[in-house]
């Protein structure tokens, strides 16, 4: 686990320490790779590179807006963001270096020690809900916002709505494979307890350790119990999706929109499958169905519908 890849050693007024968080860094790399590869591949499918680049830049904006919005609303942290502004002592410092503190220096990072309870908490921050560089993005929110805007933009500027979707689809999967590695380094999106040989054991002060301590599964200063590396599962399955789209679907493509439709189907199935082993707090329905599983059903159905409808008419926009 390495939530901060590099600490640059100085602060920015109002924003705090300048560093490179693992998750946000991998997210940035994934966007950069996707933009480069779609720009590079645009002429091959008869598209204007500059127009594709413009779309890519807008996609980044809408993906982050959508991912953040769904995280704040549906991942079970809305009250935490409210408390960060009104009463930070009600919010646990999930990446604190100690479970019991006597000074703020022991907590690590910019956390503050509450001397009354000897627990670490984040500092007061009324803008935390929009500070995307500190983590907290829900994939499906970003995907839905970005896809809707991308299809609209492609149609408006006559890029070929489904042709553009097919061009981007493999790189969406590839980018998600990179981003999930950032989740692993950050310690979020973790799995349930397991004794499998490849189980991951996160350090004291990690999100996993905090959750297990609060669930009374371990003592405050005990090592965290091993868990499924759900982030690695998702990374591997996204990489598998990438290879399936590039080497199986694309060579056999019969109409525009087919590659994108299979992205929806593969992603929905694989994500719902891995959710079985997820154990982080991310919002549930009926006590067991996660937000991602709920959204996977209509997205998979949309993929099937695209295959049927566009297959009948040859992929016309």
C-alpha positions as CSV (number, residue, x, y, z in Angstrom):
1,X,0.0,0.0,0.0
2,X,1.3,3.4,-1.0
3,X,-1.5,6.1,-1.0
4,X,1.0,8.9,-1.8
5,X,3.4,7.9,-4.6
6,X,5.5,11.0,-4.3
7,X,5.5,13.9,-1.8
8,X,6.8,17.0,-3.5
9,X,7.6,18.6,-0.1
10,X,5.7,21.9,-0.2
11,X,2.2,23.3,0.3
12,X,-0.1,25.3,-2.0
13,X,-2.2,28.0,-0.3
14,X,-5.8,26.9,0.4
15,X,-5.2,23.4,-1.1
16,X,-2.6,22.0,1.3
17,X,0.3,19.7,0.6
18,X,1.4,19.2,-3.0
19,X,1.9,15.5,-3.6
20,X,1.0,12.7,-6.1
21,X,-1.7,10.5,-4.7
22,X,-1.6,6.9,-6.0
23,X,-5.2,6.7,-7.2
24,X,-5.3,10.1,-8.8
25,X,-1.9,9.6,-10.5
26,X,-3.0,6.3,-12.0
27,X,-6.3,7.9,-13.1
28,X,-4.4,10.7,-14.8
29,X,-2.2,8.2,-16.6
30,X,-5.3,6.3,-17.8
31,X,-6.8,9.4,-19.2
32,X,-3.6,10.3,-20.9
33,X,-3.2,6.9,-22.5
34,X,-6.8,6.9,-23.7
35,X,-6.5,10.4,-25.2
36,X,-3.3,9.5,-27.0
37,X,-4.5,6.3,-28.4
38,X,-7.9,7.6,-29.6
39,X,-6.1,10.7,-31.1
40,X,-3.6,8.3,-32.8
41,X,-6.3,6.0,-34.1
42,X,-8.7,8.6,-35.3
43,X,-7.4,8.8,-39.0
44,X,-7.7,5.0,-39.3
45,X,-11.5,5.2,-38.9
46,X,-11.8,8.5,-40.9
47,X,-12.1,11.0,-38.0
48,X,-10.5,14.4,-37.5
49,X,-7.8,14.2,-34.9
50,X,-8.4,17.7,-33.5
51,X,-12.1,17.1,-33.0
52,X,-11.4,13.8,-31.3
53,X,-8.9,15.5,-29.0
54,X,-11.5,18.2,-28.1
55,X,-13.9,15.4,-27.2
56,X,-11.3,13.6,-25.1
57,X,-10.7,16.7,-23.0
58,X,-14.4,17.1,-22.4
59,X,-14.7,13.5,-21.6
60,X,-12.1,13.9,-18.8
61,X,-14.2,16.7,-17.3
62,X,-17.5,14.9,-17.4
63,X,-16.0,11.6,-16.2
64,X,-14.6,13.3,-13.1
65,X,-17.9,15.2,-12.4
66,X,-20.0,12.1,-12.8
67,X,-17.7,9.9,-10.8
68,X,-17.5,12.4,-7.9
69,X,-21.2,13.0,-7.9
70,X,-22.1,9.3,-7.7
71,X,-19.5,8.8,-5.0
72,X,-20.8,11.6,-2.8
73,X,-24.4,10.6,-3.3
74,X,-24.4,6.8,-3.4
75,X,-21.2,5.5,-1.7
76,X,-22.4,6.1,1.8
77,X,-20.1,9.1,2.6
78,X,-22.5,12.0,2.2
79,X,-22.7,12.6,5.9
80,X,-18.9,12.4,6.2
81,X,-18.6,15.3,3.8
82,X,-21.1,17.3,5.7
83,X,-19.3,16.6,9.0
84,X,-15.9,17.5,7.6
85,X,-17.2,21.1,7.4
86,X,-19.4,21.1,10.5
87,X,-17.7,18.8,13.0
88,X,-14.6,16.9,11.7
89,X,-14.4,14.9,15.0
90,X,-17.3,12.8,13.8
91,X,-15.2,11.6,10.8
92,X,-12.6,8.9,11.2
93,X,-9.1,9.4,9.8
94,X,-9.1,6.2,7.7
95,X,-5.4,6.4,6.8
96,X,-4.0,7.5,10.2
97,X,-0.7,5.9,11.2
98,X,-2.0,5.0,14.6
99,X,-5.4,4.0,16.1
100,X,-4.8,5.7,19.4
101,X,-3.0,9.1,19.5
102,X,-1.6,11.6,22.0
103,X,-0.6,14.2,19.5
104,X,-1.4,15.2,15.9
105,X,2.1,14.3,14.8
106,X,1.4,10.7,15.6
107,X,-1.6,10.6,13.3
108,X,0.5,11.3,10.2
109,X,-0.4,13.3,7.0
110,X,-2.5,16.4,7.9
111,X,-4.7,14.5,10.5
112,X,-5.5,16.1,13.9
113,X,-5.6,14.2,17.2
114,X,-8.6,14.7,19.3
115,X,-7.1,14.8,22.8
116,X,-10.4,14.1,24.5
117,X,-10.9,10.7,22.7
118,X,-7.3,10.1,21.6
119,X,-8.5,9.4,18.0
120,X,-7.3,10.9,14.7
121,X,-9.6,12.9,12.5
122,X,-9.2,14.9,9.3
123,X,-8.9,18.7,9.5
124,X,-11.9,20.9,8.9
125,X,-12.6,21.1,5.1
126,X,-15.8,22.5,3.7
127,X,-14.6,21.8,0.1
128,X,-13.8,18.1,0.5
129,X,-16.7,17.0,-1.7
130,X,-15.1,18.6,-4.8
131,X,-11.4,17.7,-4.0
132,X,-11.2,14.9,-6.4
133,X,-7.4,14.6,-6.2
134,X,-7.8,13.2,-2.7
135,X,-9.7,10.2,-3.9
136,X,-13.4,9.2,-3.9
137,X,-14.6,8.5,-7.4
138,X,-17.3,6.0,-8.4
139,X,-16.6,4.5,-11.8
140,X,-20.1,4.1,-13.0
141,X,-21.0,7.7,-12.4
142,X,-18.0,8.8,-14.5
143,X,-18.7,6.3,-17.2
144,X,-22.4,7.2,-17.6
145,X,-21.8,11.0,-17.6
146,X,-18.8,10.7,-20.0
147,X,-20.7,8.2,-22.3
148,X,-23.8,10.3,-22.6
149,X,-21.8,13.4,-23.4
150,X,-19.5,11.6,-25.8
151,X,-22.4,10.2,-27.8
152,X,-24.0,13.6,-27.9
153,X,-20.8,15.4,-28.9
154,X,-20.0,12.8,-31.6
155,X,-23.5,13.1,-33.1
156,X,-23.5,16.9,-33.0
157,X,-20.2,17.2,-34.7
158,X,-20.8,14.4,-37.1
159,X,-17.9,12.2,-35.9
160,X,-20.0,9.1,-36.2
161,X,-21.5,8.4,-32.8
162,X,-21.0,4.7,-32.6
163,X,-17.8,4.8,-34.5
164,X,-16.3,7.1,-31.8
165,X,-17.7,4.8,-29.1
166,X,-16.0,1.8,-30.7
167,X,-12.7,3.7,-30.9
168,X,-12.8,4.6,-27.2
169,X,-14.1,1.3,-25.8
170,X,-10.9,-0.7,-25.5
171,X,-9.0,2.2,-23.9
172,X,-11.8,2.7,-21.4
173,X,-11.2,-0.9,-20.3
174,X,-7.4,-0.4,-20.3
175,X,-7.6,2.8,-18.3
176,X,-9.8,1.1,-15.7
177,X,-7.1,-1.7,-15.4
178,X,-4.6,1.0,-14.5
179,X,-6.9,2.9,-12.2
180,X,-7.7,-0.2,-10.1
181,X,-4.0,-0.6,-9.5
182,X,-4.2,2.9,-8.0
183,X,-7.1,1.6,-5.8
184,X,-4.8,-1.2,-4.5
185,X,-2.0,1.3,-3.7
186,X,-4.5,3.6,-2.0
187,X,-6.0,0.7,0.0
188,X,-9.6,1.5,-1.0
189,X,-12.1,-0.8,-2.7
190,X,-10.8,-3.8,-0.6
191,X,-12.3,-7.3,-0.4
192,X,-13.7,-9.6,2.3
193,X,-11.5,-11.6,4.7
194,X,-9.9,-14.7,3.3
195,X,-7.0,-17.1,4.0
196,X,-6.3,-17.7,0.3
197,X,-2.5,-17.8,-0.6
198,X,-2.8,-14.5,-2.6
199,X,-4.7,-12.6,0.1
200,X,-3.6,-9.0,0.7
201,X,-2.7,-7.8,4.2
202,X,-2.9,-4.0,4.6
203,X,-0.9,-2.0,7.2
204,X,-2.1,-0.4,10.4
205,X,-3.8,2.9,9.7
206,X,-5.2,1.7,6.3
207,X,-8.9,1.8,5.5
208,X,-9.0,-2.0,5.9
209,X,-7.4,-1.9,9.3
210,X,-9.8,0.9,10.4
211,X,-12.8,-1.0,9.3
212,X,-11.8,-4.2,10.9
213,X,-11.0,-2.4,14.2
214,X,-14.3,-0.7,14.2
215,X,-16.0,-4.0,13.6
216,X,-14.2,-5.4,16.7
217,X,-12.4,-8.0,14.6
218,X,-8.9,-6.8,15.7
219,X,-7.3,-4.8,18.4
220,X,-6.4,-1.2,17.8
221,X,-2.7,-1.9,17.2
222,X,-3.0,-5.4,15.8
223,X,-2.2,-6.2,12.2
224,X,-5.1,-6.2,9.8
225,X,-6.6,-9.5,8.8
226,X,-5.9,-10.7,5.2
227,X,-8.5,-9.9,2.6
228,X,-9.3,-10.6,-1.1
229,X,-7.3,-8.2,-3.3
230,X,-10.5,-7.2,-5.0
231,X,-8.7,-4.2,-6.7
232,X,-6.4,-6.7,-8.4
233,X,-9.3,-8.9,-9.5
234,X,-10.9,-5.8,-11.1
235,X,-7.7,-4.7,-12.7
236,X,-7.1,-8.2,-14.2
237,X,-10.7,-8.5,-15.5
238,X,-10.5,-5.0,-17.1
239,X,-7.3,-6.0,-18.8
240,X,-9.0,-9.2,-20.0
241,X,-11.9,-7.0,-21.4
242,X,-9.3,-4.9,-23.2
243,X,-7.8,-7.9,-24.9
244,X,-11.2,-9.3,-25.8
245,X,-12.3,-6.1,-27.4
246,X,-9.0,-5.6,-29.3
247,X,-8.3,-9.2,-30.4
248,X,-11.7,-10.8,-30.6
249,X,-14.5,-8.3,-31.0
250,X,-12.8,-5.7,-33.2
251,X,-11.4,-8.1,-35.9
252,X,-14.9,-9.6,-36.2
253,X,-16.8,-6.3,-36.1
254,X,-19.8,-6.2,-38.4
255,X,-21.2,-2.8,-37.5
256,X,-20.3,0.4,-35.6
257,X,-21.3,0.3,-31.9
258,X,-20.6,-3.4,-31.6
259,X,-17.3,-3.0,-29.7
260,X,-18.9,-0.5,-27.3
261,X,-21.8,-2.7,-26.7
262,X,-19.6,-5.6,-25.7
263,X,-17.7,-3.3,-23.3
264,X,-21.0,-2.6,-21.5
265,X,-21.7,-6.3,-21.3
266,X,-18.3,-7.5,-20.2
267,X,-17.8,-4.7,-17.7
268,X,-21.2,-5.2,-16.2
269,X,-20.8,-9.0,-15.8
270,X,-17.2,-8.8,-14.4
271,X,-17.9,-5.9,-12.1
272,X,-21.0,-7.6,-10.6
273,X,-19.0,-10.8,-10.2
274,X,-16.2,-9.1,-8.2
275,X,-18.7,-7.2,-6.1
276,X,-19.4,-10.6,-4.3
277,X,-15.9,-10.3,-2.7
278,X,-16.0,-6.5,-2.0
279,X,-16.3,-5.5,1.6
280,X,-15.8,-1.7,1.6
281,X,-18.7,0.7,2.3
282,X,-20.2,1.7,-1.0
283,X,-24.0,1.7,-0.6
284,X,-26.3,-1.3,-0.7
285,X,-29.9,-2.1,-1.5
286,X,-31.8,-4.8,0.4
287,X,-28.7,-5.3,2.6
288,X,-26.7,-7.1,-0.1
289,X,-27.0,-5.5,-3.6
290,X,-24.4,-2.9,-4.2
291,X,-24.9,0.3,-6.2
292,X,-22.6,-1.0,-8.9
293,X,-24.6,-4.2,-9.2
294,X,-27.8,-2.2,-9.5
295,X,-26.3,-0.1,-12.3
296,X,-24.7,-3.1,-14.0
297,X,-28.1,-4.6,-14.9
298,X,-29.4,-1.7,-17.0
299,X,-26.0,-1.2,-18.6
300,X,-25.7,-4.8,-19.6
301,X,-29.2,-4.6,-21.0
302,X,-28.3,-1.5,-22.9
303,X,-25.3,-3.4,-24.4
304,X,-27.6,-6.2,-25.5
305,X,-30.1,-3.7,-27.0
306,X,-27.4,-1.9,-28.9
307,X,-26.2,-5.2,-30.4
308,X,-29.8,-6.1,-31.5
309,X,-30.9,-2.7,-32.8
310,X,-27.6,-1.6,-34.5
311,X,-27.0,-5.2,-35.9
312,X,-30.3,-4.9,-37.7
313,X,-29.6,-1.6,-39.3
314,X,-25.8,-1.9,-39.8
315,X,-24.7,0.5,-37.0
316,X,-26.1,3.8,-38.6
317,X,-26.0,6.7,-36.1
